[in-house]
Amino acid sequence: MEEGKEAPCSRTERKALEKAKIQQRENERSVFKAVTRILKKAEADRSEEEAAVLLRHQDTVEELCRRQDRRTVLKRKQEEVFDEEGKLRKKVSQLAEAVRLARHLVVYTGAGISTAASIPDYRGPNGVWTQLQKGRAISSSDLSNAEPTLTHMCIKMLHKEKLLQHVVSQNCDGLHLRSGLPRHALSELHGNMFIEVCTLCSPVREYVRLFDVTERTSLHRHGTGRSCSHCGGDLGDTIVHFGERGTLEQPLNWKGAAEAAKMADVIVCLGSSLKVLKKYACLWSMNRPASKRPKLYIVNLQWTPKDDLATLKMNGKCDDVMRLLMEELNISVPVYDKAEDPIFRLATPLTPDQEDSHTRKLIASPAGQEGGSADTGGPTDDAGVHGGWFGRGYSKGRKKKKKKAA
């Protein structure tokens, strides 16, 4: 046997080592439980023996304290904070001044601008991710009833008045498009639930529908079950799920988003946790010196990872802030009018053989308008409908693969 090399352990020795490791883990668990129980007591209520246990296991005490600190910070970040009305008005006045002086204003939007349309957000107290992480079911939402909110209409008017140059949205609900915001001024980074595409056609062929096309889709499963009327290729949705990378030019429009961010001198973030957007480096100009980056204004009820970099953080609901902003700017905001919704003009009717290809409720057409139909297009779920881009689709994609039997 070569010098310096130990002889392999015998089976008995290996079993003894494994047993010792198991015993050590059990002891550590017992210590953690005991220390945790003692720390829950007020210091005055601890016995001398308990105080001695804490002294003996200082490392465990410090680790448990660190864990508690992390939980406290996380809880604080998840809490919704509201600015008092007078304070919010002052902040909105500052925002209005920034909007007036901006040479190139860009708005980034998240799920928080659509909650007024009864579409769940993601990371709020009742958000989709929050509920799923707690093991709770997602409340039903009939997305066909959703219409552009006051915030959507304000954004459209800011663009119409040439105060806003571009909108970068994480939302898949299509409400920016339905508000009348021109497509060239919009980047829907995570797709649009009303659009399906044929990638075999060149250029990629779009089909805008009057229903949620994501019924059968989920993470890494994008086929809608319909075919292109031009080449016969399979149609797919445009949704970019968490963990995927979107490559479509439209409706994602990454080129427009990147160019807008490069030119921006003011960025307003509305209703976004920014936990996903912060990862898109091209949107933040972080390669520039701090003094040459766009001024950042954030409207959100919860903490965001960009708060420390913001010129101003407004803790208020998006509709409330935007209503005050438009008053400051003296711009009237029209109420959403379904008769002027561009989706009815852009929509491609289904071919006769596709009529039964979905069970989603159609967006009801305006009274007296030809073309669209208020028919449901098939049976619907009375309790509400989930889009394949959140909730049910998320669950499908997250199902764990069953381990193969040995």
N, C-alpha and C positions, 0 to 999 in steps of 0.2 A: 504493500500500500504506500502511495506517495506521501511524503512528509507534509504536514500542514492540512491534510484532508481528513475530516472526521469520518468515522465509519457510519453508514446509514443507520438510522434509528430502527430498532426492532418494532414489531407490530404493537407490542405491549407499551413501549415508550411513546409511540405515536398516539395511542389511545389515551395515555396518561396526559400528554400535552394538550390534546383536544379537550379532555375533561377539565383540565386546569383553566383553559381559555373560557370554557362555558361558565365555570364557577366564578371567574373574574368578572365576566359580563353580568352575571346575576348579582354579584356583590355591588357592582357599580350602579345597577338599576335600583337596588335596595337603598343605597346611599342617596341617590337622586330623589327617590320617593320620600325618604325620611327628611332630607333637607328641605324639600319642597313643602312638606307638611308643616315643618317648624317655621319656615319663612312666612307662611300665611298667617301666623299668629302675631299679635302685637308684641313688641319687644318686652313690655312689662309683664306679659302673660307667659313668657317662656321660663321653663324650669332651669335650674343650674345644669342638669344633665343635657338638656337641649342646647343650652348656650355652649357647652363643652363640645357637643357634636358639630356645631357650626364652626368652632375654632379649629377642630381637627380636619375639617373638610373645606378649607377656605377656597380651594380651586373650584369645587362644585358650587359653592355660594356665588362666586364671581361669575361663573358660566350661566347660572340661573338668572342672575341679575342682568346680564347682557341680553339674554333671551327676552326677559320682561321689557327691557328698554326697547328692543326691536319691535315687540308687539305693540307697545305704546305708540311708537313713531308711526307704525303702519296704520293703527287705528285712527290716529290724528289725521293722517293723509287721506283716509277714506271718508272723513267727516265732511258734511256740506256746511259751508260758512256763507252767511249772507251779510253783505254790507248794509249798514243802516241807510235809510232812504236819502238823507241829506248828504252823507258821505258818497253814496253811489252817484248822485247828481253831479257832485264836484268832479268825480273821476270821469264821468261821461263828458263833461265840459272839456276836460283835458284831451280826451279821445277825439272829440269833435274838432278841436284846434289842430290836432295831428292830421286828421283826415283832410282838412282844408289845405294844409300846407304840403301834404304829400305830393311828390312828383310821380311816384309809381306805387300805388297802394295794392297790396295783395291780401286776400282773406283766406285763411285756412279754416275749414269747418269740420266738425265731428258730430257724433250722434246726438249731442246735447241740443242741437238746433231743431231736431225733429221730434223731441219728446212731446212737444205741444201738439203734434199730429198723432199722438198715441202710439208712436213707434218706440219700443224700449231702447234705452242707451245700453252701453256695455259695462262700464265700471262704476256706475252710480250705485247707491244703496240697494236699488231694485233692478240693477242692470243684468244683462244676459250672462256675462262672465261671472259676476258676483253671485248670482243665484246658482249657476252650474257648479261653481267652486264649493258652495255650501251643500251641494247634493239636492237642490230643490228643483222642482219643475218650472219651466218657463211659462209665464202667463200667456194666454192666447191673444193674438192680434190679427185683425182682418186688415191686411195691408192695402186692399183695394179701396178702403175708405179713407186712407191717408191723403191729405192735400197739403200743398205748400203752406208753411206757417208765416206769421208776421215777419220773422227773421228772413225767411227766403225772399219775401216780397221786398223787404228793405234792401237786401243785397242786390236784387235785380235793379232797384231804383238807383242805388249808388253807382252801378255800372252805367245805367242809362244817362245819369247826370255827369258821366265821365270823371267821377271821383275815385272809382275803383276800376283797376285794369284786369285783374284775373282772380278766379276763385279756385282753390285747390281743396277738393272734398274727399273725405274718407268714406262718405256715406254711399250706400248702394240703393237707396230708396227712390232715386230718380227725381226727387222733388225740386232740385235746382233747375233741371231741364224743364220741368212742368211749370215752374214759376215764370218762364219766359226768358231766363238768362241765356244769351247766345252760346252755342256750343264752343265757338272759338275762344270764348272767355272762361271756359270751364274744363278742369281736369278732374275726372272721377277716378281717383287712383285705385280704388278697389272694385270698380265696375258699376253696372247699372242693372237692376233687377228686371227692367223692361226690355232689355236688348239681348238678342242672341245673334251669333255670327257664324258665317261659313269661312273657315280659314283656308279651304282649298281654292276658293276663288281668289283672283289677284286683280285689283286689291281686295282685301278682306271685305266680304259683303255683309252689311248690317241689316237686321230685321228688327224694327221697333214694334213691340206688341202692346196691347192694352191690358195685359195680365202679367203676373209674376212668372217669368219663364224658368225660375229656379226650383220648381216643384220636385224634380227628380235629381237635382244636383247637390253636391257637397264637396268636401275637401278631396282634391285629385279626381273628382268625378264630375265632369262638366257637360256631358251630353244631355240635351234636352229631350231627345226622342223624336225630334222633327228633322226633316231634310231640306236642303237648299233647293229652291224651285228652279235654279239656273243650272247647277252642275250635279245635283243629287247627293252632294256630300252631307255628312252629319253636321247638324247645327250644335253649337255649344254656347253656354252662358259666358258672360264677361267678368264674372266674380273672381276676385283674388282673395282667397282665404288666408288666414294666418298660417305662415310657413310656406306660402307659395310666392312665386315671383311673376308679376304680370308683364306680358310682352306686347299686348295689343296697342296699336297706335291710338285707336278710339274704342271706347270712350275714356280710356285711362289718360291719354294725352300727357305723358311724362315730359315730352319735349316742351310743351307749353308751360308746364309747371316749373321746370328747371330754368327756362328763360325768364319767366316772371320773377322767380326767386332771385335770379342774378341781377335783375334791374330794380328790385324792390328797395325802397328806402323806409317803408312802413309795412309791417305785417301785423294783422289783427287775427288772433286765434279765437274762434267762437265754438264753445261747447265741445272741445276736444280734450281728452286727458293727456294728449301729446306723448303717450307712452309708446305708440307705434310711429307717429310722425317724427319723433326725435331721432329715429334710426335712419331717416332719409337725409343723409348729409347734404345733398345738393339743395335742400330747401332752407338751409340755415346760414349759409355763408360763413361757416366757422373757420374757414381758411383765411379770412380777412382779420385785420386787427379789430379789437372790440369797438373802437371808435368809428369804424367804417362799416359796421354791420347794420342791417335794417333795425329801426326801432321796433320793439316788440310789445304789443298790447294783448293781454290775455283776458278773456271772459269765461270764467268757469267757477263752479261752486266748490270744487275740490282742488287739492294740491296738484300741481303738474311739475314735471322735472325741469321745466323751463322758467319757473317762477322767479328764480334768483337772477335770471338774465333779462327779465321783463322791465321795460320802462314803467309799466303800470299793470297791476293785476286788479280786475274788477270781479268781485264775488257777487254775482247776480245771475238771474235767469236770462238767457239770450234775448227772449222777446222783450223783457223789461228794459234791458240795456239798449237794444236797437230802437225801441220806441222813443226813449229819451234822446238817443243820438239823432234821430231824424227830426225831432222837435228842435234840437240845437242847430241843426243844419237847415231848418226851415224847408224840409222836403216832404211833400205829402206822399203817403204810401197807399196804393190801391189795394183793395181787398181782392184776394184770389178770385178770378172769374173762370169757371170751367169752360165757358164758351171760347175763351182765348187760350186755353191750354194747348201748347204746341204738339203734345203727344198724339192728339187726334189727327193732326195734319201729317205727322211723321209716320204714324202706324201703318204697317203692312198687314192687310187682311190675311187670315189663314186660307189655305187652299181647301177645297171641299174634303179631301182625304185627311186633312189635319184638324178638322173641326172637333173631333173627340180625343185630341192628343193631350189635353190638359183638363184639370178639374178646378182650376183657379177662377175666381170671380173676376169678370171683366170690369174695368173702370167704366162706370156708367157714363154714357155720352150726354152732352148738354141737351136739354129739352129742345126738340125741333131740329137738331143738327143731324144731317144725313151722314151716313158712313158707319160710325161706331154703333155698338149694340149694348144694351144693359143686361142682356142675357148672361147667365152665369157661366155658360160654356161647359157645363157639366156639374155633377154633384159637388157640393161644398161641405166643409166641416162647420156645423152649426156653432161650435164653440170658438171658431176663429181659425185663421190660417197662419201657418208658419212659413216664412220664406226659406229656401234652401241655403240662404246666405247667413242665417243666424239661427240659434236655437236647435231645431231638429237637424239641420244640415251640419252644424258644429258637432252634435252628438254622433252622427253617422261617421264623420271623419275621424272621430276620436276613439271609436270602438277598438279595444285591444284585440290583437290577433290571438286566436286560440293556440295554445301551445300544442305542438304535435305530440301525439301519444308516443311514448318511448317504445 
